[in-house]
Amino acid sequence: MITSKKLIDIENKYGAHNYKPLDVVLTKGSGIWVEDVEGKKYMDFLAAYSAVNQGHCHPRLVKVLHEQSARLALTSRAFRNDQLPLLAKELCELTGFEMMLPMNSGAEAVETAIKAARKWGYTVKGVEKNKAEIIVCDGNFHGRTITIISFSSEEQYRDGFGPLTPGFTMIPYGDIESLKKAINENTVAFLVEPIQGESGVVLPKEGFLREAAETCKQNNVLLIADEIQSGLGRTGMLFAYEHENVKPDMVIIGKALSGGMYPVSAVISSREVLGVFNPGDHGSTYGGNPVACAVAREALTIILDEKLIERSAELGKYLIGELRKIDSPHVDFYRGKGLWIGIVLTKAAGGARRFCEALQERGILAKETHENVIRIAPPLVITKEEIDQALVTIKAVLTQN
């Protein structure tokens, strides 16, 4: 048997060093449990950044993936396939939007939304050519392409990758007055995460998204919600924006849209917005392929059939309540919504990495973000008994020196 150490050495030698993963080499997964090459089992408390809301290797997803890939895997969009129309219909009926445009990765879907917003601005709103502006928020994370990092506030994400794409204005996250001031005649959209994931599960003050929606509507500006991490049940609602009882003009989804089985993403919006695309304007060879669509259809059905949204709401409330009972000198505070929680450590705690490594040693996999936050996001299929089991370990790690 090849060992974890040997595999890590191979990866370090031949793989680009653009990640700093925990040194655990996984080979199996089922539900919330994963197993390394030595056979040690762990609770996954990251869920591939919310991609495996339905749990690892859900049997229904494995079955659909196998059956569809054995029947027809790829046609490109040069031809039609029998799965894309059904996904489009089911997704629109579920979410209340009129049209969808399928892509592969989350970043591709964000790029799609940006292109749609800009073209809508020129063809519908009447913005002067090449003058369109999109407002974004400080602390955002929408992906890693050149255009997307161009409006990141994280210096490392931009450093060494210029020249960067113009056309973006940044405001403080959750600041409605700054949003109002930033809007001008060239503003076509406001792109926002209802809850910021990469920043450490950061929630804006209550009412911000609702006020932002009203402001955008008053100024004929598109509200674009990036729900790639926060959507599809993670926060205890189908989408995080529903906590504010608003409906954005465009929504970007990915990750759990396939339950972690396959890269699938999509933009959903109105006919007015997505209708600006003409044949040849935008596309993807793999976007909307039969395997992706079949898997996504089943992934959505599982969320509904297994009541994962309701489970996230109920168990998330329980988990954060129990975490707040832990008296730890290292914890500043806890924040989150549903089964998506940030454990914010004090500056004196020595960073979140060492706590994630300690959790790994004790059989729980979580990941640090922004140095001092432990992000907690288990698959939504987790049980209360498994949460109780994990809490014993988390308490032991958070109360250690």
C-alpha positions as CSV (number, residue, x, y, z in Angstrom):
1,M,0.0,0.0,0.0
2,I,1.2,3.5,-0.9
3,T,1.3,5.6,2.2
4,S,-0.1,9.1,2.9
5,K,3.5,10.5,3.3
6,K,4.6,9.0,-0.1
7,L,1.5,10.4,-1.8
8,I,2.1,13.9,-0.2
9,D,5.7,13.8,-1.4
10,I,4.7,12.9,-4.9
11,E,2.1,15.7,-5.0
12,N,4.6,18.2,-3.6
13,K,7.1,17.3,-6.3
14,Y,4.8,17.2,-9.3
15,G,1.8,19.4,-8.4
16,A,1.7,23.1,-8.4
17,H,1.7,24.6,-4.9
18,N,-1.4,26.7,-5.2
19,Y,-3.1,25.1,-2.1
20,K,-2.0,24.4,1.4
21,P,-4.3,21.5,2.3
22,L,-4.2,19.6,5.6
23,D,-1.9,16.6,5.3
24,V,-4.6,14.0,5.1
25,V,-4.9,11.8,2.0
26,L,-8.5,10.6,1.5
27,T,-9.5,7.6,-0.5
28,K,-13.2,6.9,0.4
29,G,-16.3,8.7,1.5
30,S,-19.9,8.0,2.5
31,G,-22.3,10.5,4.1
32,I,-20.4,12.7,6.5
33,W,-17.5,10.2,6.8
34,V,-14.3,10.0,4.8
35,E,-11.3,7.6,5.1
36,D,-7.6,8.1,4.5
37,V,-5.3,5.6,2.7
38,E,-4.3,4.1,6.0
39,G,-7.9,3.4,6.9
40,K,-8.4,6.1,9.5
41,K,-11.9,7.5,9.4
42,Y,-12.9,11.2,9.8
43,M,-16.0,13.3,10.1
44,D,-15.9,15.8,7.2
45,F,-16.9,19.2,8.6
46,L,-16.1,21.1,5.5
47,A,-18.2,19.3,2.8
48,A,-15.9,20.4,0.0
49,Y,-16.8,24.0,0.7
50,S,-20.5,23.1,0.7
51,A,-20.4,21.0,-2.5
52,V,-21.4,17.8,-0.8
53,N,-24.5,19.0,1.1
54,Q,-26.1,15.6,0.1
55,G,-23.2,13.7,1.7
56,H,-20.2,11.9,0.1
57,C,-21.1,9.5,-2.7
58,H,-24.8,9.6,-2.2
59,P,-26.1,6.2,-3.6
60,R,-28.7,7.9,-5.7
61,L,-26.2,10.3,-7.3
62,V,-23.7,7.4,-7.9
63,K,-26.5,5.5,-9.6
64,V,-27.5,8.4,-11.9
65,L,-23.9,9.2,-12.7
66,H,-23.2,5.6,-13.7
67,E,-26.3,5.2,-15.7
68,Q,-26.1,8.5,-17.6
69,S,-22.4,8.2,-18.3
70,A,-22.9,4.8,-19.7
71,R,-25.7,6.0,-21.9
72,L,-24.5,9.4,-23.2
73,A,-21.9,11.7,-21.6
74,L,-21.3,14.6,-23.9
75,T,-22.8,16.1,-27.0
76,S,-21.5,19.7,-26.7
77,R,-24.1,22.4,-27.3
78,A,-23.8,21.8,-31.0
79,F,-26.6,19.3,-30.5
80,R,-29.4,19.0,-28.0
81,N,-29.6,16.3,-25.3
82,D,-32.6,15.0,-23.4
83,Q,-31.4,16.0,-19.9
84,L,-30.8,19.8,-20.3
85,P,-34.4,20.8,-21.0
86,L,-35.6,18.8,-17.9
87,L,-33.0,20.4,-15.6
88,A,-33.9,23.8,-16.9
89,K,-37.6,23.3,-16.3
90,E,-37.2,21.7,-12.9
91,L,-34.7,24.3,-11.7
92,C,-36.8,27.2,-12.8
93,E,-40.0,25.8,-11.3
94,L,-38.2,25.2,-8.0
95,T,-36.7,28.6,-7.8
96,G,-39.3,30.8,-9.5
97,F,-37.0,32.1,-12.2
98,E,-37.8,32.1,-16.0
99,M,-34.5,30.9,-17.5
100,M,-31.2,29.2,-16.6
101,L,-27.8,29.0,-18.3
102,P,-25.7,26.0,-17.3
103,M,-21.9,26.1,-16.9
104,N,-19.3,23.9,-15.0
105,S,-17.5,25.7,-12.3
106,G,-18.7,28.4,-9.9
107,A,-16.2,30.9,-11.4
108,E,-17.6,30.3,-14.9
109,A,-21.1,31.0,-13.6
110,V,-19.9,34.2,-12.0
111,E,-18.3,35.2,-15.3
112,T,-21.6,34.4,-17.1
113,A,-23.5,36.6,-14.7
114,I,-21.0,39.5,-15.3
115,K,-21.3,39.2,-19.0
116,A,-25.1,39.0,-18.8
117,A,-25.3,42.1,-16.6
118,R,-23.0,44.1,-18.8
119,K,-24.9,43.2,-22.0
120,W,-28.2,43.9,-20.3
121,G,-26.9,47.3,-19.3
122,Y,-26.1,48.1,-22.9
123,T,-29.0,46.6,-24.7
124,V,-31.8,47.1,-22.1
125,K,-30.8,49.9,-19.7
126,G,-29.0,52.0,-22.3
127,V,-25.7,52.4,-20.7
128,E,-23.0,54.0,-22.9
129,K,-20.9,51.3,-24.7
130,N,-18.0,50.0,-22.6
131,K,-19.0,52.2,-19.6
132,A,-20.8,49.6,-17.5
133,E,-19.9,49.4,-13.8
134,I,-20.7,46.6,-11.3
135,I,-20.6,47.2,-7.6
136,V,-19.0,44.5,-5.3
137,C,-18.2,44.2,-1.6
138,D,-15.0,44.2,0.4
139,G,-14.1,40.7,1.6
140,N,-15.8,39.1,-1.4
141,F,-14.9,35.8,-2.9
142,H,-16.4,34.9,-6.3
143,G,-13.7,32.8,-7.9
144,R,-10.2,32.9,-9.3
145,T,-10.3,34.1,-12.9
146,I,-8.6,37.3,-14.0
147,T,-11.8,39.3,-14.1
148,I,-13.0,38.0,-10.7
149,I,-9.7,38.6,-8.9
150,S,-9.7,42.1,-10.4
151,F,-12.4,43.0,-7.9
152,S,-11.1,41.1,-4.9
153,S,-10.0,43.0,-1.8
154,E,-7.4,40.2,-1.0
155,E,-4.1,41.5,-2.2
156,Q,-2.6,38.0,-2.7
157,Y,-5.3,37.1,-5.1
158,R,-4.3,40.0,-7.4
159,D,-0.6,40.2,-6.9
160,G,1.3,39.2,-10.0
161,F,-1.7,38.8,-12.2
162,G,-2.2,42.2,-13.8
163,P,-3.3,44.0,-15.9
164,L,-6.6,43.6,-14.2
165,T,-10.1,44.0,-15.5
166,P,-11.7,47.5,-15.0
167,G,-15.4,48.2,-14.4
168,F,-15.9,47.4,-10.7
169,T,-16.5,49.5,-7.7
170,M,-16.0,48.2,-4.2
171,I,-18.0,49.1,-1.1
172,P,-17.9,47.9,2.6
173,Y,-19.9,44.7,3.0
174,G,-23.2,45.4,4.6
175,D,-23.1,49.2,4.2
176,I,-26.3,50.3,2.5
177,E,-25.4,54.0,2.5
178,S,-22.2,53.2,0.6
179,L,-24.2,51.2,-1.9
180,K,-26.5,54.1,-2.5
181,K,-23.6,56.5,-3.0
182,A,-21.8,54.2,-5.4
183,I,-24.6,53.9,-7.8
184,N,-24.4,56.1,-10.9
185,E,-25.9,56.2,-14.4
186,N,-23.4,53.5,-15.6
187,T,-24.1,51.0,-12.8
188,V,-25.6,47.8,-14.2
189,A,-25.4,45.5,-11.2
190,F,-24.6,44.8,-7.5
191,L,-22.9,41.5,-7.1
192,V,-23.0,40.2,-3.5
193,E,-22.8,37.1,-1.4
194,P,-25.8,37.1,1.0
195,I,-23.3,35.5,3.5
196,Q,-19.6,35.7,2.8
197,G,-18.1,32.2,3.0
198,E,-14.4,32.6,2.3
199,S,-14.2,35.6,4.6
200,G,-15.3,33.3,7.5
201,V,-19.1,32.9,7.3
202,V,-19.7,36.7,7.7
203,L,-23.3,37.8,7.9
204,P,-24.3,41.4,7.1
205,K,-26.5,43.2,9.5
206,E,-30.1,42.2,9.4
207,G,-32.0,44.0,6.7
208,F,-29.1,44.9,4.5
209,L,-30.0,42.6,1.6
210,R,-33.6,43.7,1.7
211,E,-32.6,47.4,1.6
212,A,-30.0,46.6,-1.2
213,A,-32.8,44.9,-3.2
214,E,-35.0,48.0,-2.8
215,T,-32.1,50.3,-3.7
216,C,-31.3,48.3,-6.8
217,K,-34.9,48.3,-8.0
218,Q,-35.3,52.0,-7.5
219,N,-32.2,52.6,-9.6
220,N,-32.7,50.0,-12.3
221,V,-29.7,48.0,-11.2
222,L,-29.6,44.2,-11.2
223,L,-29.1,42.5,-7.9
224,I,-26.9,39.4,-8.4
225,A,-26.7,37.0,-5.5
226,D,-23.8,34.6,-5.5
227,E,-25.2,31.5,-3.7
228,I,-22.5,29.1,-4.8
229,Q,-21.6,28.2,-1.2
230,S,-24.6,29.6,0.7
231,G,-27.3,28.1,-1.6
232,L,-29.2,24.8,-1.8
233,G,-30.0,24.3,1.8
234,R,-26.7,25.3,3.5
235,T,-28.2,28.1,5.6
236,G,-31.5,26.5,6.5
237,M,-33.3,27.9,3.5
238,L,-33.1,26.9,-0.2
239,F,-31.1,30.2,-0.7
240,A,-29.6,32.5,1.8
241,Y,-31.4,35.5,0.3
242,E,-34.7,34.0,1.4
243,H,-33.9,34.9,5.0
244,E,-34.4,38.5,4.0
245,N,-37.5,37.7,1.9
246,V,-36.1,39.2,-1.3
247,K,-35.8,37.9,-4.8
248,P,-32.6,38.9,-6.7
249,D,-32.6,39.5,-10.4
250,M,-29.9,36.9,-11.0
251,V,-28.7,34.0,-8.8
252,I,-25.4,32.1,-9.3
253,I,-25.4,28.5,-8.1
254,G,-22.9,25.6,-8.2
255,K,-21.2,23.2,-5.8
256,A,-24.1,21.3,-4.2
257,L,-26.0,21.6,-7.5
258,S,-24.2,18.2,-8.2
259,G,-23.8,17.0,-4.7
260,G,-20.0,16.9,-5.3
261,M,-20.3,14.3,-8.0
262,Y,-19.5,16.4,-11.0
263,P,-18.7,20.1,-11.9
264,V,-22.1,21.8,-12.4
265,S,-23.0,25.4,-12.1
266,A,-25.7,27.7,-13.4
267,V,-27.1,31.2,-13.6
268,I,-30.8,31.6,-13.1
269,S,-32.6,34.8,-14.0
270,S,-35.5,36.4,-15.9
271,R,-36.1,36.2,-19.6
272,E,-35.2,39.9,-19.9
273,V,-31.7,39.4,-18.5
274,L,-30.6,36.0,-19.9
275,G,-32.5,36.8,-23.1
276,V,-29.7,39.2,-24.0
277,F,-27.5,36.3,-25.1
278,N,-27.6,35.4,-28.8
279,P,-26.1,32.2,-30.4
280,G,-22.3,32.6,-30.2
281,D,-22.3,35.2,-27.4
282,H,-21.4,32.7,-24.7
283,G,-21.0,29.0,-24.2
284,S,-19.1,26.0,-22.9
285,T,-18.3,22.6,-24.4
286,Y,-19.2,20.8,-21.2
287,G,-21.8,23.2,-19.9
288,G,-25.2,21.5,-19.9
289,N,-23.9,18.1,-20.8
290,P,-26.1,15.1,-20.1
291,V,-24.2,13.7,-17.2
292,A,-24.1,17.1,-15.4
293,C,-27.8,17.7,-16.0
294,A,-28.9,14.2,-14.9
295,V,-26.8,14.5,-11.7
296,A,-28.0,18.0,-11.0
297,R,-31.6,16.9,-11.3
298,E,-31.1,14.1,-8.8
299,A,-29.1,16.3,-6.5
300,L,-32.0,18.8,-6.3
301,T,-34.5,16.0,-5.8
302,I,-32.4,14.6,-2.9
303,I,-32.4,18.0,-1.2
304,L,-36.2,18.1,-1.2
305,D,-36.8,14.3,-0.6
306,E,-34.5,14.1,2.4
307,K,-35.6,17.5,3.8
308,L,-32.0,18.7,3.9
309,I,-33.1,22.4,4.1
310,E,-35.2,21.7,7.2
311,R,-32.4,19.6,8.7
312,S,-29.9,22.4,8.2
313,A,-32.1,24.9,9.9
314,E,-32.9,22.6,12.9
315,L,-29.4,21.1,13.4
316,G,-27.6,24.3,12.6
317,K,-29.5,26.1,15.4
318,Y,-28.6,23.2,17.8
319,L,-25.0,23.1,16.8
320,I,-24.2,26.8,17.2
321,G,-26.2,26.8,20.5
322,E,-24.0,23.9,21.8
323,L,-20.8,25.6,20.5
324,R,-21.6,28.7,22.4
325,K,-21.7,26.7,25.6
326,I,-18.0,25.9,25.2
327,D,-16.0,28.1,27.5
328,S,-12.7,28.5,25.5
329,P,-10.1,31.2,26.1
330,H,-9.2,31.0,22.4
331,V,-12.7,31.8,21.0
332,D,-13.8,35.4,20.4
333,F,-17.3,34.5,19.1
334,Y,-19.3,32.2,16.9
335,R,-21.4,33.3,13.9
336,G,-23.4,31.5,11.2
337,K,-26.7,30.4,9.7
338,G,-27.9,26.9,9.4
339,L,-25.1,24.3,9.2
340,W,-22.6,27.0,8.2
341,I,-20.6,28.3,11.2
342,G,-17.5,30.4,11.7
343,I,-15.6,29.9,14.9
344,V,-13.8,33.2,15.2
345,L,-10.6,33.0,17.4
346,T,-8.9,35.6,19.4
347,K,-5.7,37.2,18.1
348,A,-3.8,35.5,20.9
349,A,-5.0,32.0,19.9
350,G,-2.2,31.5,17.5
351,G,-4.2,31.1,14.3
352,A,-6.8,28.7,13.3
353,R,-4.5,26.3,11.4
354,R,-3.2,24.6,14.6
355,F,-6.7,24.0,15.8
356,C,-7.7,22.4,12.4
357,E,-4.6,20.2,12.6
358,A,-5.6,19.2,16.2
359,L,-9.1,18.4,15.0
360,Q,-7.6,16.3,12.2
361,E,-5.6,14.3,14.7
362,R,-8.8,13.5,16.6
363,G,-10.9,12.6,13.5
364,I,-12.6,15.8,12.4
365,L,-11.7,17.6,9.2
366,A,-12.3,21.4,9.2
367,K,-10.4,24.2,7.5
368,E,-9.1,27.6,8.5
369,T,-10.0,30.7,6.6
370,H,-8.5,34.2,6.9
371,E,-6.1,32.8,9.5
372,N,-8.2,33.2,12.6
373,V,-11.5,31.5,11.6
374,I,-12.4,27.8,11.7
375,R,-15.1,27.2,9.1
376,I,-17.7,24.5,10.1
377,A,-19.9,23.1,7.3
378,P,-20.7,19.4,7.5
379,P,-22.8,17.6,4.9
380,L,-26.5,18.3,5.6
381,V,-27.2,14.6,6.1
382,I,-25.4,14.7,9.5
383,T,-27.4,13.4,12.4
384,K,-27.8,14.9,15.9
385,E,-25.9,12.0,17.3
386,E,-23.0,12.7,15.0
387,I,-23.0,16.3,16.0
388,D,-23.0,15.4,19.6
389,Q,-20.0,13.1,18.9
390,A,-18.2,15.9,17.1
391,L,-18.9,18.4,19.9
392,V,-16.9,16.3,22.4
393,T,-13.9,16.5,20.1
394,I,-14.4,20.2,19.2
395,K,-14.7,21.1,22.9
396,A,-11.5,19.2,23.7
397,V,-9.5,21.0,21.0
398,L,-10.9,24.5,21.7
399,T,-10.1,24.2,25.4
400,Q,-6.6,22.9,25.0
401,N,-3.6,25.3,25.5
